Amino acid sequence: MKNFFGKVAFVEGISYLLLLLVAMPIKYLLHIPEPVKYVGWAHGVLFIAYIVLLLACAFTYRWKVVQVLTFFFASLLPFAPFWVEKKLRTNEL
């Protein structure tokens, strides 16, 4: 399950960067709102999957509250999901 969570964290991080660095500039600079609609939708689904998997891993692997909160707040920062993925991949837990 940690492996799948790591993959979701990585893809969620990519979707967040696409939303912030590609879709939003297109919307506000070129006045084309569609990329934000579609990339935002995909990012929202991935964010929900990230949170569900975070909670599932927290209960399955009995992670400490501090670690769960750290991973949660990492989902809110643009490059932090890649750090989460690396931690999960290298078993630094």
PDB file of N, CA, C and O in Angstrom:
ATOM      1  N   MET A   1       0.830  -1.192   0.000  1.00  0.00           N
ATOM      2  CA  MET A   1       0.000   0.000   0.000  1.00  0.00           C
ATOM      3  C   MET A   1       0.879   1.263   0.000  1.00  0.00           C
ATOM      4  O   MET A   1       0.535   2.261  -0.633  1.00  0.00           O
ATOM      5  N   LYS A   2       2.025   1.210   0.720  1.00  0.00           N
ATOM      6  CA  LYS A   2       2.922   2.362   0.734  1.00  0.00           C
ATOM      7  C   LYS A   2       3.429   2.675  -0.666  1.00  0.00           C
ATOM      8  O   LYS A   2       3.600   3.838  -1.030  1.00  0.00           O
ATOM      9  N   ASN A   3       3.668   1.632  -1.441  1.00  0.00           N
ATOM     10  CA  ASN A   3       4.146   1.812  -2.812  1.00  0.00           C
ATOM     11  C   ASN A   3       3.123   2.585  -3.648  1.00  0.00           C
ATOM     12  O   ASN A   3       3.481   3.514  -4.372  1.00  0.00           O
ATOM     13  N   PHE A   4       1.863   2.201  -3.545  1.00  0.00           N
ATOM     14  CA  PHE A   4       0.798   2.869  -4.285  1.00  0.00           C
ATOM     15  C   PHE A   4       0.623   4.311  -3.800  1.00  0.00           C
ATOM     16  O   PHE A   4       0.422   5.224  -4.602  1.00  0.00           O
ATOM     17  N   PHE A   5       0.701   4.505  -2.481  1.00  0.00           N
ATOM     18  CA  PHE A   5       0.612   5.851  -1.918  1.00  0.00           C
ATOM     19  C   PHE A   5       1.740   6.731  -2.463  1.00  0.00           C
ATOM     20  O   PHE A   5       1.520   7.899  -2.783  1.00  0.00           O
ATOM     21  N   GLY A   6       2.934   6.176  -2.568  1.00  0.00           N
ATOM     22  CA  GLY A   6       4.063   6.930  -3.117  1.00  0.00           C
ATOM     23  C   GLY A   6       3.830   7.333  -4.560  1.00  0.00           C
ATOM     24  O   GLY A   6       4.164   8.449  -4.957  1.00  0.00           O
ATOM     25  N   LYS A   7       3.261   6.434  -5.346  1.00  0.00           N
ATOM     26  CA  LYS A   7       2.969   6.750  -6.752  1.00  0.00           C
ATOM     27  C   LYS A   7       1.901   7.843  -6.849  1.00  0.00           C
ATOM     28  O   LYS A   7       2.010   8.755  -7.668  1.00  0.00           O
ATOM     29  N   VAL A   8       0.880   7.745  -6.016  1.00  0.00           N
ATOM     30  CA  VAL A   8      -0.172   8.766  -6.006  1.00  0.00           C
ATOM     31  C   VAL A   8       0.409  10.105  -5.559  1.00  0.00           C
ATOM     32  O   VAL A   8       0.057  11.146  -6.115  1.00  0.00           O
ATOM     33  N   ALA A   9       1.288  10.089  -4.568  1.00  0.00           N
ATOM     34  CA  ALA A   9       1.918  11.326  -4.105  1.00  0.00           C
ATOM     35  C   ALA A   9       2.705  11.982  -5.241  1.00  0.00           C
ATOM     36  O   ALA A   9       2.648  13.199  -5.417  1.00  0.00           O
ATOM     37  N   PHE A  10       3.429  11.185  -6.000  1.00  0.00           N
ATOM     38  CA  PHE A  10       4.222  11.705  -7.115  1.00  0.00           C
ATOM     39  C   PHE A  10       3.324  12.336  -8.183  1.00  0.00           C
ATOM     40  O   PHE A  10       3.581  13.451  -8.638  1.00  0.00           O
ATOM     41  N   VAL A  11       2.277  11.623  -8.577  1.00  0.00           N
ATOM     42  CA  VAL A  11       1.373  12.129  -9.618  1.00  0.00           C
ATOM     43  C   VAL A  11       0.592  13.334  -9.106  1.00  0.00           C
ATOM     44  O   VAL A  11       0.331  14.269  -9.863  1.00  0.00           O
ATOM     45  N   GLU A  12       0.220  13.322  -7.838  1.00  0.00           N
ATOM     46  CA  GLU A  12      -0.476  14.471  -7.249  1.00  0.00           C
ATOM     47  C   GLU A  12       0.430  15.701  -7.258  1.00  0.00           C
ATOM     48  O   GLU A  12      -0.026  16.816  -7.513  1.00  0.00           O
ATOM     49  N   GLY A  13       1.709  15.487  -6.979  1.00  0.00           N
ATOM     50  CA  GLY A  13       2.672  16.591  -7.036  1.00  0.00           C
ATOM     51  C   GLY A  13       2.798  17.169  -8.434  1.00  0.00           C
ATOM     52  O   GLY A  13       2.875  18.386  -8.601  1.00  0.00           O
ATOM     53  N   ILE A  14       2.818  16.302  -9.438  1.00  0.00           N
ATOM     54  CA  ILE A  14       2.873  16.759 -10.829  1.00  0.00           C
ATOM     55  C   ILE A  14       1.617  17.543 -11.174  1.00  0.00           C
ATOM     56  O   ILE A  14       1.694  18.600 -11.801  1.00  0.00           O
ATOM     57  N   SER A  15       0.455  17.028 -10.765  1.00  0.00           N
ATOM     58  CA  SER A  15      -0.790  17.721 -11.090  1.00  0.00           C
ATOM     59  C   SER A  15      -0.853  19.094 -10.431  1.00  0.00           C
ATOM     60  O   SER A  15      -1.384  20.039 -11.013  1.00  0.00           O
ATOM     61  N   TYR A  16      -0.315  19.207  -9.223  1.00  0.00           N
ATOM     62  CA  TYR A  16      -0.298  20.489  -8.511  1.00  0.00           C
ATOM     63  C   TYR A  16       0.587  21.493  -9.251  1.00  0.00           C
ATOM     64  O   TYR A  16       0.215  22.653  -9.428  1.00  0.00           O
ATOM     65  N   LEU A  17       1.758  21.032  -9.678  1.00  0.00           N
ATOM     66  CA  LEU A  17       2.654  21.923 -10.428  1.00  0.00           C
ATOM     67  C   LEU A  17       2.051  22.322 -11.772  1.00  0.00           C
ATOM     68  O   LEU A  17       2.171  23.474 -12.188  1.00  0.00           O
ATOM     69  N   LEU A  18       1.409  21.384 -12.445  1.00  0.00           N
ATOM     70  CA  LEU A  18       0.741  21.722 -13.710  1.00  0.00           C
ATOM     71  C   LEU A  18      -0.348  22.770 -13.492  1.00  0.00           C
ATOM     72  O   LEU A  18      -0.508  23.696 -14.286  1.00  0.00           O
ATOM     73  N   LEU A  19      -1.082  22.604 -12.413  1.00  0.00           N
ATOM     74  CA  LEU A  19      -2.141  23.568 -12.108  1.00  0.00           C
ATOM     75  C   LEU A  19      -1.560  24.952 -11.840  1.00  0.00           C
ATOM     76  O   LEU A  19      -2.039  25.950 -12.377  1.00  0.00           O
ATOM     77  N   LEU A  20      -0.520  25.001 -11.004  1.00  0.00           N
ATOM     78  CA  LEU A  20       0.054  26.291 -10.619  1.00  0.00           C
ATOM     79  C   LEU A  20       0.886  26.949 -11.717  1.00  0.00           C
ATOM     80  O   LEU A  20       0.817  28.162 -11.915  1.00  0.00           O
ATOM     81  N   LEU A  21       1.678  26.137 -12.433  1.00  0.00           N
ATOM     82  CA  LEU A  21       2.661  26.699 -13.358  1.00  0.00           C
ATOM     83  C   LEU A  21       2.228  26.727 -14.818  1.00  0.00           C
ATOM     84  O   LEU A  21       2.832  27.426 -15.632  1.00  0.00           O
ATOM     85  N   VAL A  22       1.194  25.975 -15.151  1.00  0.00           N
ATOM     86  CA  VAL A  22       0.744  25.935 -16.548  1.00  0.00           C
ATOM     87  C   VAL A  22      -0.695  26.432 -16.674  1.00  0.00           C
ATOM     88  O   VAL A  22      -0.964  27.410 -17.370  1.00  0.00           O
ATOM     89  N   ALA A  23      -1.612  25.751 -15.996  1.00  0.00           N
ATOM     90  CA  ALA A  23      -3.040  26.047 -16.186  1.00  0.00           C
ATOM     91  C   ALA A  23      -3.423  27.439 -15.702  1.00  0.00           C
ATOM     92  O   ALA A  23      -4.145  28.161 -16.391  1.00  0.00           O
ATOM     93  N   MET A  24      -2.943  27.818 -14.525  1.00  0.00           N
ATOM     94  CA  MET A  24      -3.333  29.136 -14.002  1.00  0.00           C
ATOM     95  C   MET A  24      -2.747  30.288 -14.823  1.00  0.00           C
ATOM     96  O   MET A  24      -3.458  31.260 -15.077  1.00  0.00           O
ATOM     97  N   PRO A  25      -1.487  30.220 -15.245  1.00  0.00           N
ATOM     98  CA  PRO A  25      -1.002  31.293 -16.127  1.00  0.00           C
ATOM     99  C   PRO A  25      -1.781  31.379 -17.448  1.00  0.00           C
ATOM    100  O   PRO A  25      -2.031  32.474 -17.953  1.00  0.00           O
ATOM    101  N   ILE A  26      -2.162  30.227 -17.999  1.00  0.00           N
ATOM    102  CA  ILE A  26      -2.971  30.250 -19.221  1.00  0.00           C
ATOM    103  C   ILE A  26      -4.301  30.940 -18.961  1.00  0.00           C
ATOM    104  O   ILE A  26      -4.778  31.729 -19.776  1.00  0.00           O
ATOM    105  N   LYS A  27      -4.894  30.629 -17.805  1.00  0.00           N
ATOM    106  CA  LYS A  27      -6.180  31.243 -17.480  1.00  0.00           C
ATOM    107  C   LYS A  27      -6.062  32.756 -17.316  1.00  0.00           C
ATOM    108  O   LYS A  27      -6.859  33.510 -17.875  1.00  0.00           O
ATOM    109  N   TYR A  28      -5.078  33.192 -16.555  1.00  0.00           N
ATOM    110  CA  TYR A  28      -5.003  34.617 -16.222  1.00  0.00           C
ATOM    111  C   TYR A  28      -4.245  35.466 -17.232  1.00  0.00           C
ATOM    112  O   TYR A  28      -4.490  36.669 -17.324  1.00  0.00           O
ATOM    113  N   LEU A  29      -3.345  34.879 -17.979  1.00  0.00           N
ATOM    114  CA  LEU A  29      -2.610  35.659 -18.975  1.00  0.00           C
ATOM    115  C   LEU A  29      -3.259  35.613 -20.355  1.00  0.00           C
ATOM    116  O   LEU A  29      -3.274  36.604 -21.085  1.00  0.00           O
ATOM    117  N   LEU A  30      -3.794  34.446 -20.697  1.00  0.00           N
ATOM    118  CA  LEU A  30      -4.400  34.282 -22.021  1.00  0.00           C
ATOM    119  C   LEU A  30      -5.926  34.271 -21.979  1.00  0.00           C
ATOM    120  O   LEU A  30      -6.583  34.226 -23.020  1.00  0.00           O
ATOM    121  N   HIS A  31      -6.484  34.314 -20.770  1.00  0.00           N
ATOM    122  CA  HIS A  31      -7.942  34.330 -20.584  1.00  0.00           C
ATOM    123  C   HIS A  31      -8.615  33.090 -21.173  1.00  0.00           C
ATOM    124  O   HIS A  31      -9.674  33.168 -21.796  1.00  0.00           O
ATOM    125  N   ILE A  32      -7.968  31.951 -20.957  1.00  0.00           N
ATOM    126  CA  ILE A  32      -8.526  30.664 -21.386  1.00  0.00           C
ATOM    127  C   ILE A  32      -8.713  29.815 -20.114  1.00  0.00           C
ATOM    128  O   ILE A  32      -7.743  29.261 -19.597  1.00  0.00           O
ATOM    129  N   PRO A  33      -9.941  29.713 -19.613  1.00  0.00           N
ATOM    130  CA  PRO A  33     -10.153  29.052 -18.311  1.00  0.00           C
ATOM    131  C   PRO A  33     -10.191  27.524 -18.347  1.00  0.00           C
ATOM    132  O   PRO A  33     -10.107  26.898 -17.291  1.00  0.00           O
ATOM    133  N   GLU A  34     -10.311  26.915 -19.499  1.00  0.00           N
ATOM    134  CA  GLU A  34     -10.501  25.467 -19.573  1.00  0.00           C
ATOM    135  C   GLU A  34      -9.380  24.646 -18.936  1.00  0.00           C
ATOM    136  O   GLU A  34      -9.675  23.664 -18.255  1.00  0.00           O
ATOM    137  N   PRO A  35      -8.100  25.006 -19.127  1.00  0.00           N
ATOM    138  CA  PRO A  35      -7.056  24.180 -18.483  1.00  0.00           C
ATOM    139  C   PRO A  35      -7.205  24.095 -16.960  1.00  0.00           C
ATOM    140  O   PRO A  35      -6.957  23.041 -16.376  1.00  0.00           O
ATOM    141  N   VAL A  36      -7.604  25.188 -16.317  1.00  0.00           N
ATOM    142  CA  VAL A  36      -7.787  25.154 -14.862  1.00  0.00           C
ATOM    143  C   VAL A  36      -8.932  24.219 -14.504  1.00  0.00           C
ATOM    144  O   VAL A  36      -8.866  23.506 -13.503  1.00  0.00           O
ATOM    145  N   LYS A  37      -9.966  24.222 -15.308  1.00  0.00           N
ATOM    146  CA  LYS A  37     -11.116  23.349 -15.043  1.00  0.00           C
ATOM    147  C   LYS A  37     -10.693  21.882 -15.060  1.00  0.00           C
ATOM    148  O   LYS A  37     -11.014  21.135 -14.136  1.00  0.00           O
ATOM    149  N   TYR A  38      -9.984  21.470 -16.094  1.00  0.00           N
ATOM    150  CA  TYR A  38      -9.646  20.056 -16.261  1.00  0.00           C
ATOM    151  C   TYR A  38      -8.464  19.630 -15.392  1.00  0.00           C
ATOM    152  O   TYR A  38      -8.511  18.574 -14.761  1.00  0.00           O
ATOM    153  N   VAL A  39      -7.426  20.424 -15.355  1.00  0.00           N
ATOM    154  CA  VAL A  39      -6.277  20.084 -14.503  1.00  0.00           C
ATOM    155  C   VAL A  39      -6.677  20.189 -13.033  1.00  0.00           C
ATOM    156  O   VAL A  39      -6.245  19.381 -12.210  1.00  0.00           O
ATOM    157  N   GLY A  40      -7.492  21.170 -12.708  1.00  0.00           N
ATOM    158  CA  GLY A  40      -7.976  21.309 -11.333  1.00  0.00           C
ATOM    159  C   GLY A  40      -8.825  20.133 -10.903  1.00  0.00           C
ATOM    160  O   GLY A  40      -8.722  19.672  -9.767  1.00  0.00           O
ATOM    161  N   TRP A  41      -9.663  19.643 -11.803  1.00  0.00           N
ATOM    162  CA  TRP A  41     -10.489  18.477 -11.507  1.00  0.00           C
ATOM    163  C   TRP A  41      -9.604  17.260 -11.248  1.00  0.00           C
ATOM    164  O   TRP A  41      -9.799  16.541 -10.268  1.00  0.00           O
ATOM    165  N   ALA A  42      -8.639  17.035 -12.122  1.00  0.00           N
ATOM    166  CA  ALA A  42      -7.732  15.890 -11.961  1.00  0.00           C
ATOM    167  C   ALA A  42      -6.940  16.021 -10.655  1.00  0.00           C
ATOM    168  O   ALA A  42      -6.769  15.048  -9.920  1.00  0.00           O
ATOM    169  N   HIS A  43      -6.465  17.222 -10.384  1.00  0.00           N
ATOM    170  CA  HIS A  43      -5.709  17.440  -9.147  1.00  0.00           C
ATOM    171  C   HIS A  43      -6.592  17.185  -7.920  1.00  0.00           C
ATOM    172  O   HIS A  43      -6.129  16.615  -6.932  1.00  0.00           O
ATOM    173  N   GLY A  44      -7.841  17.599  -7.977  1.00  0.00           N
ATOM    174  CA  GLY A  44      -8.757  17.365  -6.868  1.00  0.00           C
ATOM    175  C   GLY A  44      -8.970  15.887  -6.590  1.00  0.00           C
ATOM    176  O   GLY A  44      -8.977  15.461  -5.435  1.00  0.00           O
ATOM    177  N   VAL A  45      -9.142  15.113  -7.640  1.00  0.00           N
ATOM    178  CA  VAL A  45      -9.306  13.660  -7.486  1.00  0.00           C
ATOM    179  C   VAL A  45      -8.042  13.046  -6.889  1.00  0.00           C
ATOM    180  O   VAL A  45      -8.111  12.216  -5.982  1.00  0.00           O
ATOM    181  N   LEU A  46      -6.898  13.459  -7.403  1.00  0.00           N
ATOM    182  CA  LEU A  46      -5.631  12.933  -6.887  1.00  0.00           C
ATOM    183  C   LEU A  46      -5.392  13.360  -5.442  1.00  0.00           C
ATOM    184  O   LEU A  46      -4.850  12.588  -4.651  1.00  0.00           O
ATOM    185  N   PHE A  47      -5.788  14.575  -5.093  1.00  0.00           N
ATOM    186  CA  PHE A  47      -5.630  15.039  -3.717  1.00  0.00           C
ATOM    187  C   PHE A  47      -6.479  14.196  -2.767  1.00  0.00           C
ATOM    188  O   PHE A  47      -6.019  13.817  -1.690  1.00  0.00           O
ATOM    189  N   ILE A  48      -7.704  13.907  -3.163  1.00  0.00           N
ATOM    190  CA  ILE A  48      -8.572  13.068  -2.331  1.00  0.00           C
ATOM    191  C   ILE A  48      -7.985  11.670  -2.191  1.00  0.00           C
ATOM    192  O   ILE A  48      -7.999  11.096  -1.102  1.00  0.00           O
ATOM    193  N   ALA A  49      -7.467  11.118  -3.290  1.00  0.00           N
ATOM    194  CA  ALA A  49      -6.820   9.802  -3.232  1.00  0.00           C
ATOM    195  C   ALA A  49      -5.613   9.840  -2.300  1.00  0.00           C
ATOM    196  O   ALA A  49      -5.386   8.899  -1.540  1.00  0.00           O
ATOM    197  N   TYR A  50      -4.839  10.922  -2.355  1.00  0.00           N
ATOM    198  CA  TYR A  50      -3.678  11.091  -1.481  1.00  0.00           C
ATOM    199  C   TYR A  50      -4.102  11.045  -0.023  1.00  0.00           C
ATOM    200  O   TYR A  50      -3.486  10.345   0.781  1.00  0.00           O
ATOM    201  N   ILE A  51      -5.144  11.780   0.324  1.00  0.00           N
ATOM    202  CA  ILE A  51      -5.606  11.839   1.716  1.00  0.00           C
ATOM    203  C   ILE A  51      -6.153  10.490   2.172  1.00  0.00           C
ATOM    204  O   ILE A  51      -5.865  10.049   3.285  1.00  0.00           O
ATOM    205  N   VAL A  52      -6.933   9.837   1.329  1.00  0.00           N
ATOM    206  CA  VAL A  52      -7.486   8.521   1.681  1.00  0.00           C
ATOM    207  C   VAL A  52      -6.360   7.523   1.900  1.00  0.00           C
ATOM    208  O   VAL A  52      -6.378   6.772   2.875  1.00  0.00           O
ATOM    209  N   LEU A  53      -5.373   7.509   0.993  1.00  0.00           N
ATOM    210  CA  LEU A  53      -4.251   6.582   1.141  1.00  0.00           C
ATOM    211  C   LEU A  53      -3.376   6.940   2.339  1.00  0.00           C
ATOM    212  O   LEU A  53      -2.841   6.052   3.004  1.00  0.00           O
ATOM    213  N   LEU A  54      -3.229   8.221   2.614  1.00  0.00           N
ATOM    214  CA  LEU A  54      -2.480   8.640   3.801  1.00  0.00           C
ATOM    215  C   LEU A  54      -3.129   8.071   5.058  1.00  0.00           C
ATOM    216  O   LEU A  54      -2.445   7.510   5.915  1.00  0.00           O
ATOM    217  N   LEU A  55      -4.434   8.213   5.167  1.00  0.00           N
ATOM    218  CA  LEU A  55      -5.137   7.693   6.341  1.00  0.00           C
ATOM    219  C   LEU A  55      -5.085   6.168   6.397  1.00  0.00           C
ATOM    220  O   LEU A  55      -4.920   5.590   7.472  1.00  0.00           O
ATOM    221  N   ALA A  56      -5.225   5.515   5.242  1.00  0.00           N
ATOM    222  CA  ALA A  56      -5.148   4.051   5.215  1.00  0.00           C
ATOM    223  C   ALA A  56      -3.765   3.567   5.646  1.00  0.00           C
ATOM    224  O   ALA A  56      -3.657   2.616   6.421  1.00  0.00           O
ATOM    225  N   CYS A  57      -2.719   4.208   5.155  1.00  0.00           N
ATOM    226  CA  CYS A  57      -1.356   3.841   5.560  1.00  0.00           C
ATOM    227  C   CYS A  57      -1.123   4.153   7.030  1.00  0.00           C
ATOM    228  O   CYS A  57      -0.458   3.388   7.728  1.00  0.00           O
ATOM    229  N   ALA A  58      -1.662   5.269   7.506  1.00  0.00           N
ATOM    230  CA  ALA A  58      -1.482   5.645   8.908  1.00  0.00           C
ATOM    231  C   ALA A  58      -2.047   4.577   9.833  1.00  0.00           C
ATOM    232  O   ALA A  58      -1.433   4.244  10.846  1.00  0.00           O
ATOM    233  N   PHE A  59      -3.208   4.040   9.492  1.00  0.00           N
ATOM    234  CA  PHE A  59      -3.807   3.007  10.327  1.00  0.00           C
ATOM    235  C   PHE A  59      -3.125   1.659  10.124  1.00  0.00           C
ATOM    236  O   PHE A  59      -2.890   0.932  11.090  1.00  0.00           O
ATOM    237  N   THR A  60      -2.807   1.320   8.881  1.00  0.00           N
ATOM    238  CA  THR A  60      -2.192   0.022   8.584  1.00  0.00           C
ATOM    239  C   THR A  60      -0.798  -0.099   9.190  1.00  0.00           C
ATOM    240  O   THR A  60      -0.462  -1.123   9.784  1.00  0.00           O
ATOM    241  N   TYR A  61       0.010   0.943   9.040  1.00  0.00           N
ATOM    242  CA  TYR A  61       1.401   0.894   9.491  1.00  0.00           C
ATOM    243  C   TYR A  61       1.619   1.580  10.841  1.00  0.00           C
ATOM    244  O   TYR A  61       2.750   1.689  11.314  1.00  0.00           O
ATOM    245  N   ARG A  62       0.534   2.039  11.453  1.00  0.00           N
ATOM    246  CA  ARG A  62       0.577   2.675  12.775  1.00  0.00           C
ATOM    247  C   ARG A  62       1.583   3.827  12.833  1.00  0.00           C
ATOM    248  O   ARG A  62       2.437   3.898  13.717  1.00  0.00           O
ATOM    249  N   TRP A  63       1.445   4.726  11.850  1.00  0.00           N
ATOM    250  CA  TRP A  63       2.319   5.888  11.813  1.00  0.00           C
ATOM    251  C   TRP A  63       1.971   6.832  12.951  1.00  0.00           C
ATOM    252  O   TRP A  63       0.823   6.910  13.389  1.00  0.00           O
ATOM    253  N   LYS A  64       2.978   7.541  13.414  1.00  0.00           N
ATOM    254  CA  LYS A  64       2.774   8.527  14.467  1.00  0.00           C
ATOM    255  C   LYS A  64       1.995   9.716  13.914  1.00  0.00           C
ATOM    256  O   LYS A  64       2.045  10.010  12.720  1.00  0.00           O
ATOM    257  N   VAL A  65       1.281  10.385  14.798  1.00  0.00           N
ATOM    258  CA  VAL A  65       0.473  11.541  14.404  1.00  0.00           C
ATOM    259  C   VAL A  65       1.341  12.619  13.748  1.00  0.00           C
ATOM    260  O   VAL A  65       0.913  13.259  12.788  1.00  0.00           O
ATOM    261  N   VAL A  66       2.537  12.817  14.255  1.00  0.00           N
ATOM    262  CA  VAL A  66       3.434  13.829  13.690  1.00  0.00           C
ATOM    263  C   VAL A  66       3.763  13.512  12.236  1.00  0.00           C
ATOM    264  O   VAL A  66       3.795  14.406  11.391  1.00  0.00           O
ATOM    265  N   GLN A  67       4.006  12.237  11.949  1.00  0.00           N
ATOM    266  CA  GLN A  67       4.312  11.844  10.572  1.00  0.00           C
ATOM    267  C   GLN A  67       3.096  12.038   9.671  1.00  0.00           C
ATOM    268  O   GLN A  67       3.236  12.519   8.546  1.00  0.00           O
ATOM    269  N   VAL A  68       1.924  11.676  10.140  1.00  0.00           N
ATOM    270  CA  VAL A  68       0.702  11.840   9.343  1.00  0.00           C
ATOM    271  C   VAL A  68       0.460  13.322   9.060  1.00  0.00           C
ATOM    272  O   VAL A  68       0.137  13.695   7.932  1.00  0.00           O
ATOM    273  N   LEU A  69       0.614  14.156  10.070  1.00  0.00           N
ATOM    274  CA  LEU A  69       0.431  15.602   9.872  1.00  0.00           C
ATOM    275  C   LEU A  69       1.492  16.176   8.933  1.00  0.00           C
ATOM    276  O   LEU A  69       1.193  17.053   8.122  1.00  0.00           O
ATOM    277  N   THR A  70       2.712  15.692   9.037  1.00  0.00           N
ATOM    278  CA  THR A  70       3.774  16.144   8.132  1.00  0.00           C
ATOM    279  C   THR A  70       3.427  15.792   6.698  1.00  0.00           C
ATOM    280  O   THR A  70       3.559  16.628   5.804  1.00  0.00           O
ATOM    281  N   PHE A  71       2.984  14.562   6.469  1.00  0.00           N
ATOM    282  CA  PHE A  71       2.606  14.150   5.118  1.00  0.00           C
ATOM    283  C   PHE A  71       1.376  14.912   4.634  1.00  0.00           C
ATOM    284  O   PHE A  71       1.262  15.219   3.447  1.00  0.00           O
ATOM    285  N   PHE A  72       0.454  15.220   5.549  1.00  0.00           N
ATOM    286  CA  PHE A  72      -0.715  16.004   5.152  1.00  0.00           C
ATOM    287  C   PHE A  72      -0.293  17.401   4.701  1.00  0.00           C
ATOM    288  O   PHE A  72      -0.681  17.850   3.622  1.00  0.00           O
ATOM    289  N   PHE A  73       0.499  18.088   5.523  1.00  0.00           N
ATOM    290  CA  PHE A  73       0.926  19.439   5.163  1.00  0.00           C
ATOM    291  C   PHE A  73       1.811  19.436   3.915  1.00  0.00           C
ATOM    292  O   PHE A  73       1.852  20.420   3.176  1.00  0.00           O
ATOM    293  N   ALA A  74       2.519  18.328   3.685  1.00  0.00           N
ATOM    294  CA  ALA A  74       3.323  18.208   2.468  1.00  0.00           C
ATOM    295  C   ALA A  74       2.436  18.229   1.226  1.00  0.00           C
ATOM    296  O   ALA A  74       2.866  18.672   0.161  1.00  0.00           O
ATOM    297  N   SER A  75       1.214  17.758   1.359  1.00  0.00           N
ATOM    298  CA  SER A  75       0.314  17.757   0.203  1.00  0.00           C
ATOM    299  C   SER A  75      -0.124  19.161  -0.182  1.00  0.00           C
ATOM    300  O   SER A  75      -0.637  19.372  -1.281  1.00  0.00           O
ATOM    301  N   LEU A  76       0.074  20.116   0.707  1.00  0.00           N
ATOM    302  CA  LEU A  76      -0.352  21.494   0.453  1.00  0.00           C
ATOM    303  C   LEU A  76       0.756  22.357  -0.150  1.00  0.00           C
ATOM    304  O   LEU A  76       0.496  23.477  -0.590  1.00  0.00           O
ATOM    305  N   LEU A  77       1.968  21.853  -0.173  1.00  0.00           N
ATOM    306  CA  LEU A  77       3.107  22.603  -0.705  1.00  0.00           C
ATOM    307  C   LEU A  77       3.482  22.058  -2.080  1.00  0.00           C
ATOM    308  O   LEU A  77       3.469  20.844  -2.279  1.00  0.00           O
ATOM    309  N   PRO A  78       3.813  22.925  -3.025  1.00  0.00           N
ATOM    310  CA  PRO A  78       4.013  22.485  -4.406  1.00  0.00           C
ATOM    311  C   PRO A  78       5.024  21.362  -4.633  1.00  0.00           C
ATOM    312  O   PRO A  78       4.728  20.456  -5.412  1.00  0.00           O
ATOM    313  N   PHE A  79       6.189  21.367  -4.006  1.00  0.00           N
ATOM    314  CA  PHE A  79       7.185  20.342  -4.298  1.00  0.00           C
ATOM    315  C   PHE A  79       7.279  19.260  -3.230  1.00  0.00           C
ATOM    316  O   PHE A  79       7.997  18.277  -3.417  1.00  0.00           O
ATOM    317  N   ALA A  80       6.582  19.416  -2.136  1.00  0.00           N
ATOM    318  CA  ALA A  80       6.685  18.483  -1.013  1.00  0.00           C
ATOM    319  C   ALA A  80       6.164  17.072  -1.299  1.00  0.00           C
ATOM    320  O   ALA A  80       6.700  16.128  -0.717  1.00  0.00           O
ATOM    321  N   PRO A  81       5.148  16.862  -2.161  1.00  0.00           N
ATOM    322  CA  PRO A  81       4.743  15.476  -2.433  1.00  0.00           C
ATOM    323  C   PRO A  81       5.872  14.616  -3.015  1.00  0.00           C
ATOM    324  O   PRO A  81       5.862  13.395  -2.856  1.00  0.00           O
ATOM    325  N   PHE A  82       6.835  15.238  -3.682  1.00  0.00           N
ATOM    326  CA  PHE A  82       7.967  14.477  -4.205  1.00  0.00           C
ATOM    327  C   PHE A  82       8.860  13.997  -3.062  1.00  0.00           C
ATOM    328  O   PHE A  82       9.443  12.915  -3.137  1.00  0.00           O
ATOM    329  N   TRP A  83       8.966  14.802  -2.008  1.00  0.00           N
ATOM    330  CA  TRP A  83       9.710  14.404  -0.813  1.00  0.00           C
ATOM    331  C   TRP A  83       9.005  13.222  -0.137  1.00  0.00           C
ATOM    332  O   TRP A  83       9.658  12.280   0.311  1.00  0.00           O
ATOM    333  N   VAL A  84       7.671  13.276  -0.066  1.00  0.00           N
ATOM    334  CA  VAL A  84       6.894  12.180   0.522  1.00  0.00           C
ATOM    335  C   VAL A  84       7.134  10.904  -0.271  1.00  0.00           C
ATOM    336  O   VAL A  84       7.373   9.841   0.303  1.00  0.00           O
ATOM    337  N   GLU A  85       7.071  11.016  -1.585  1.00  0.00           N
ATOM    338  CA  GLU A  85       7.284   9.841  -2.437  1.00  0.00           C
ATOM    339  C   GLU A  85       8.663   9.250  -2.201  1.00  0.00           C
ATOM    340  O   GLU A  85       8.808   8.030  -2.128  1.00  0.00           O
ATOM    341  N   LYS A  86       9.673  10.093  -2.082  1.00  0.00           N
ATOM    342  CA  LYS A  86      11.039   9.602  -1.842  1.00  0.00           C
ATOM    343  C   LYS A  86      11.128   8.903  -0.487  1.00  0.00           C
ATOM    344  O   LYS A  86      11.750   7.847  -0.379  1.00  0.00           O
ATOM    345  N   LYS A  87      10.518   9.476   0.540  1.00  0.00           N
ATOM    346  CA  LYS A  87      10.507   8.849   1.866  1.00  0.00           C
ATOM    347  C   LYS A  87       9.857   7.464   1.805  1.00  0.00           C
ATOM    348  O   LYS A  87      10.357   6.510   2.403  1.00  0.00           O
ATOM    349  N   LEU A  88       8.752   7.363   1.087  1.00  0.00           N
ATOM    350  CA  LEU A  88       8.057   6.084   0.982  1.00  0.00           C
ATOM    351  C   LEU A  88       8.860   5.085   0.168  1.00  0.00           C
ATOM    352  O   LEU A  88       8.914   3.903   0.508  1.00  0.00           O
ATOM    353  N   ARG A  89       9.481   5.551  -0.901  1.00  0.00           N
ATOM    354  CA  ARG A  89      10.258   4.670  -1.785  1.00  0.00           C
ATOM    355  C   ARG A  89      11.491   4.119  -1.081  1.00  0.00           C
ATOM    356  O   ARG A  89      11.838   2.952  -1.260  1.00  0.00           O
ATOM    357  N   THR A  90      12.149   4.945  -0.286  1.00  0.00           N
ATOM    358  CA  THR A  90      13.379   4.523   0.385  1.00  0.00           C
ATOM    359  C   THR A  90      13.132   3.966   1.784  1.00  0.00           C
ATOM    360  O   THR A  90      14.072   3.660   2.516  1.00  0.00           O
ATOM    361  N   ASN A  91      11.863   3.841   2.143  1.00  0.00           N
ATOM    362  CA  ASN A  91      11.458   3.294   3.462  1.00  0.00           C
ATOM    363  C   ASN A  91      12.101   4.045   4.619  1.00  0.00           C
ATOM    364  O   ASN A  91      12.544   3.433   5.591  1.00  0.00           O
ATOM    365  N   GLU A  92      12.151   5.351   4.518  1.00  0.00           N
ATOM    366  CA  GLU A  92      12.692   6.173   5.601  1.00  0.00           C
ATOM    367  C   GLU A  92      11.585   6.536   6.593  1.00  0.00           C
ATOM    368  O   GLU A  92      11.396   7.709   6.915  1.00  0.00           O
ATOM    369  N   LEU A  93      10.873   5.553   7.064  1.00  0.00           N
ATOM    370  CA  LEU A  93       9.747   5.813   7.969  1.00  0.00           C
ATOM    371  C   LEU A  93      10.000   5.206   9.334  1.00  0.00           C
ATOM    372  O   LEU A  93       9.161   5.324  10.227  1.00  0.00           O
TER     373      LEU A  93
END
